[in-house]
Amino acid sequence: MKEILINEEIGGWFGLTANDVRKRFNEAGDDDIKLIVDCPGGDCFVGISIYNIIRDYARNHSNKITTYVQGKACSAASWIACAANSVNKANKIVVEDNSVFMIHNCWTTACGDYRVMEESADFSKRIDSLMISMLSARSGKDAKEISKLMDKETWYFGNEIYEAGFCDEVISGGRDAESDPLAEMENKLNEAKVAYNSCQEKLRDEVKKNPKAYKDSFKKSYSAF
């Protein structure tokens, strides 16, 4: 198995470049890949390039890519961690139970009159829409919900990353789900919790749309019981 590290700031003067990542994947050949992410984020344009390099590699190679969040996947690194999985769901995302995952809107600077400021704001929103699409596809959350989470800068810790839909498995205390039945049971319970939370969210949405219908339905069900 080939290990590829994304553990530096993305872009900037001395950070990780798209060419660095392309070279590392080209060197992997047909070996299975463990993509280790421990990154604070960085330049969104370089981040998009890296995301697409990983995605393109996953499209054109049959070898397995397991993304492993070893410490943090923040900002641009959050959606880079989702790249291989976006092509093939067999390419799992695994996180440590003390890892951190953060999503937020892109940052920029602008200097000029109100027209420049408005153009800059519109440009930022359009960039954010790309990130929303990537994160929504992975988590199963709709675009509006992801947008709200990014607006308030949302941090997830350990199991919260799984519950939010941004990974497939949480590693805790060195236990292996394949050899430890308790670890497997814990993963199943986490899956059930995610499904339960999803049902609750959908029910709340439906109640908001038509509260009277759902109130009457509940009364009839309770009465029959």
C-alpha positions in Angstrom: 0.0 0.0 0.0 1.2 3.5 -0.9 0.9 6.3 1.6 0.3 9.8 0.4 0.4 12.7 2.9 -1.6 15.9 2.8 -0.2 17.4 6.0 0.8 20.9 5.0 -1.0 24.2 4.4 -2.5 24.2 0.9 -1.0 26.7 -1.5 0.6 30.0 -0.3 4.3 30.7 -0.6 5.6 27.5 1.0 2.5 25.2 1.1 1.4 22.1 -0.8 0.9 22.6 -4.5 -1.3 20.7 -7.0 1.8 19.5 -8.8 3.1 18.0 -5.6 -0.1 16.0 -5.2 -0.2 15.0 -8.9 3.4 13.7 -8.6 2.6 11.7 -5.5 -0.4 10.0 -7.1 1.5 9.3 -10.3 4.2 7.5 -8.3 1.6 5.3 -6.6 1.0 3.3 -9.8 -1.6 0.6 -9.2 -1.0 0.1 -5.5 -3.8 0.7 -3.1 -3.5 4.1 -1.5 -3.8 5.4 2.0 -4.4 9.1 1.7 -3.4 10.6 5.1 -5.0 14.1 5.7 -3.8 16.3 8.6 -4.3 19.7 7.1 -5.5 23.2 8.3 -6.7 24.2 4.8 -5.4 27.0 2.7 -5.9 28.5 -0.8 -9.3 27.4 -2.2 -8.1 27.5 -5.8 -5.2 25.1 -5.1 -7.6 23.1 -3.0 -10.0 22.7 -6.0 -7.1 21.6 -8.2 -6.0 19.0 -5.6 -9.6 17.7 -5.2 -9.9 17.3 -9.0 -6.5 15.6 -9.3 -7.6 13.0 -6.7 -11.0 12.6 -8.3 -9.5 12.2 -11.7 -7.1 9.5 -10.4 -9.9 7.7 -8.7 -11.9 7.7 -12.0 -9.1 6.2 -14.0 -7.7 3.7 -11.6 -9.3 0.6 -10.0 -7.0 0.6 -6.9 -8.6 1.4 -3.6 -8.1 4.8 -2.0 -8.7 5.0 1.7 -8.7 8.6 3.1 -7.5 8.7 6.7 -8.0 11.9 8.7 -5.2 11.6 11.2 -5.7 14.9 13.0 -7.6 17.6 11.2 -9.3 18.2 7.9 -10.3 21.9 8.0 -11.5 24.4 5.4 -10.2 23.4 1.9 -8.9 20.1 3.4 -12.5 19.1 4.4 -13.6 18.7 0.9 -10.3 17.3 -0.4 -10.8 14.5 2.1 -14.1 13.7 0.2 -12.6 13.6 -3.3 -11.8 9.9 -3.8 -15.1 8.8 -2.2 -17.1 11.1 -4.5 -16.1 8.9 -7.4 -16.4 5.5 -5.7 -18.1 4.8 -2.4 -15.8 1.9 -1.9 -13.1 4.5 -1.3 -13.8 5.0 2.4 -13.2 8.0 4.6 -11.9 6.9 8.0 -11.2 9.3 11.0 -9.6 9.0 14.4 -12.0 9.5 17.3 -10.1 12.6 18.3 -9.9 14.1 14.8 -11.3 17.5 13.8 -13.3 18.5 10.7 -14.2 22.1 9.9 -16.3 23.7 7.2 -16.7 27.4 6.5 -17.2 30.0 3.8 -14.1 31.1 1.7 -12.2 34.1 2.9 -10.9 36.9 0.7 -9.8 40.5 0.8 -11.0 43.5 -1.4 -9.9 47.1 -1.8 -12.0 49.7 -3.6 -15.4 51.3 -3.7 -18.8 49.7 -3.1 -18.8 48.2 -6.6 -15.6 46.3 -6.0 -17.0 45.1 -2.6 -20.2 43.9 -4.2 -18.3 42.1 -7.0 -16.0 40.5 -4.4 -19.0 39.3 -2.3 -20.7 37.8 -5.4 -17.4 36.1 -6.4 -17.1 34.6 -2.9 -20.6 33.3 -2.9 -20.0 31.5 -6.3 -16.9 29.9 -4.9 -18.8 28.8 -1.8 -21.4 27.2 -4.1 -18.7 24.9 -5.4 -17.8 23.8 -1.9 -21.4 23.4 -0.9 -21.9 21.0 -3.8 -18.9 18.8 -2.8 -19.9 18.7 0.9 -23.6 18.1 0.1 -22.8 15.2 -2.2 -20.7 13.5 0.5 -22.9 14.1 3.6 -26.4 13.7 2.0 -27.4 17.1 3.5 -29.2 19.5 1.2 -27.4 22.6 -0.1 -29.3 25.0 2.1 -28.3 23.1 5.2 -24.6 22.9 4.2 -24.7 26.7 3.4 -26.0 27.5 6.9 -23.3 25.3 8.5 -20.6 27.0 6.5 -22.1 30.5 7.3 -21.5 29.9 11.0 -18.2 28.0 10.6 -19.0 24.5 11.9 -16.5 22.3 13.7 -17.0 18.5 14.2 -15.0 16.4 16.6 -14.5 12.6 16.5 -17.9 10.8 16.3 -19.6 14.0 15.3 -17.8 13.8 11.9 -19.5 10.4 11.3 -22.9 11.6 12.6 -22.7 14.6 10.2 -22.1 12.2 7.3 -18.5 13.2 6.4 -16.9 9.8 7.1 -17.6 6.1 6.9 -15.8 4.9 10.0 -14.4 6.2 13.3 -11.3 4.5 14.7 -11.2 4.4 18.5 -8.4 3.1 20.8 -6.8 0.9 18.1 -9.8 -1.4 17.8 -10.3 -3.1 14.5 -13.9 -3.6 13.4 -12.9 -6.8 11.4 -11.5 -8.5 14.5 -13.3 -6.8 17.3 -17.1 -7.5 17.5 -17.6 -4.7 20.0 -16.0 -2.2 17.5 -18.3 -3.6 14.8 -21.3 -3.1 17.1 -20.3 0.4 17.8 -20.1 1.2 14.1 -23.6 -0.3 13.6 -25.0 1.8 16.5 -23.4 4.9 15.0 -25.1 4.1 11.6 -28.4 3.7 13.4 -28.0 7.0 15.1 -27.2 8.7 11.8 -30.4 7.2 10.3 -32.5 8.2 13.3 -31.2 11.8 13.2 -31.9 11.9 9.4 -35.5 10.7 10.0 -36.0 13.3 12.7 -34.8 16.1 10.4 -37.1 15.0 7.6 -40.1 14.8 10.0 -39.4 18.3 11.4 -39.3 19.6 7.8 -42.7 17.9 7.0 -44.3 19.2 10.2 -43.2 22.8 9.4 -44.9 22.4 6.0 -48.2 21.1 7.3 -48.3 21.1 11.1 -52.1 20.4 11.4 -52.0 17.3 9.2 -49.2 15.8 11.3 -50.9 16.7 14.5 -54.1 15.0 13.4 -52.1 12.0 12.2 -50.4 11.7 15.6 -53.7 11.8 17.5 -55.2 9.1 15.3 -52.1 6.8 15.7 -52.0 7.4 19.5 -55.7 6.7 19.8 -55.4 3.4 17.9 -52.5 2.4 20.0 
